Structures are given as structure tokens and as C-alpha cells.
Amino acid sequence: MHSDIKQVLYPEEQIRKRVRELGQTITQDMAGEDVVLLALLKGSVIFFADLIRNVASHIRVDFAWVSSYGDGTTSRGVELKVFPDEDLSGKTVVVVDDILDTGRTLAAVVHKLRSEQSVKDVKTCVLLDKKARRVVELEADWVGFHVEDFFVVGYGLDYADRYRNLPYIGVLNEHCYQTEDAPGEAGICKDHGVE
Ligand code: PRP
């Protein structure tokens, strides 16, 4: 285990099994639909790559780049950096993200798709659902795991763009990140390699 991680919440094998189940469920639930799976970068990249290989129907993929946390732990507002410009008319878009936290990111993307594109439907799939932090009323259609209010990293999830390459999802040691209550001492963990 990486020295900055105090607890592994979801080991690789458990994630693999759950992502396989999610892929199978989406395959069944979306049968007969013209589906585009839309990954929200950067956090969903590993989850997305694994998920689509477990969807056994003809789908297309696309990507949006959305950011709200930057290098910190507090949302600064959702910034839609890059959004697909292809015609999604008549498509069922499944938005895929790594974590549903306050809900602001997913809500902004769903709103944009529904208001600006004549999509048939918008569905949502997240690997982690952290309900304790929700400020926007929103439920995902498919959820991998319901997670408590821990600061989690790995399998695509980051702190300050680090730890995404950990193959498992773990809880980051508190002394590795800056909080609003204890500003000024961020990033004292120096080793960001993978063990
Ligand atoms: C993270 C995560 C989700 C979002 C969830 O993205 O990947 O997209 O925050 O938080 P919310 O429910 O409170 O909106 P972030 O802005 O950190 O960018 P990243 O995907 O590049 O890590």
C-alpha cells in the first residue's frame, strides 16, 4: 500500500467485479437503445475504460472535460472545459463519472445535455456515490459503491491531480491535503509513486 494511504476501501478485485456487474446491467437496461457513453475527464478515465469493455452491445463513446476542484478540496464551481460537439440527437447519453459528491458536476452536465442537445434521454453512472456531501438533489441511475465521507483517491480519483494511478481506491492520510480549517500546509507528502 502507498505510504500516503491510510486504508484501502476497495481493492482491485472488488472494483473489477463490481465494474463487470455494472457493465452487464447497463447492457441489459439499455438494450435496443442508441447509446453514447460519455466520460467526464479526468477522473472517470480508468473506470470508463474498464466499464465500456464490460458493455456487450453496440455503443459509441465520447468525452467531456469538466473540472470543479482544481488542486483543492473545495468546489470552485463547475467549469465545462470541453464538451462534445457531435450531434447527439435521438441518442441516449449515459454520463459516466468516477464520483458523485455534491452533485454539481453531474447536474451541470445533465442540464447542458438536456437543454442544448435534442437527446432522447440522459442517464448517469458513477462508480462512487458519496451521499453525505450532496448539495444538489440528484441520484445516479447506476452506482458502483456507496461511500462514506472519506477523502478517497486512486483508480482515477485524485488529490491535486495525484494518486489517479493507484490501482485501488483508498483513503488519503489527512496530513496529505489542505483543509479550510488548516490552511497553508498542503502537500507535505512527498512520495507519489505507486507501491
Ligand atoms: C471530481 C470528480 C467528479 C466531481 C464530483 O472532478 O471527478 O467529476 O469532482 O464532484 P461534485 O459531485 O461535487 O461535483 P474534479 O473537478 O476534481 O476534476 P477531475 O475529474 O479532473 O478530477
Residues whose N, C-alpha, C, O or C-beta is under 5 A from the ligand:
A	BS01	PRP	L40 L41 K42 G43 V66 S67 S68 Y69 G70 D97 D98 I99 L100 D101 T102 G103 R104 T105 L106 D158
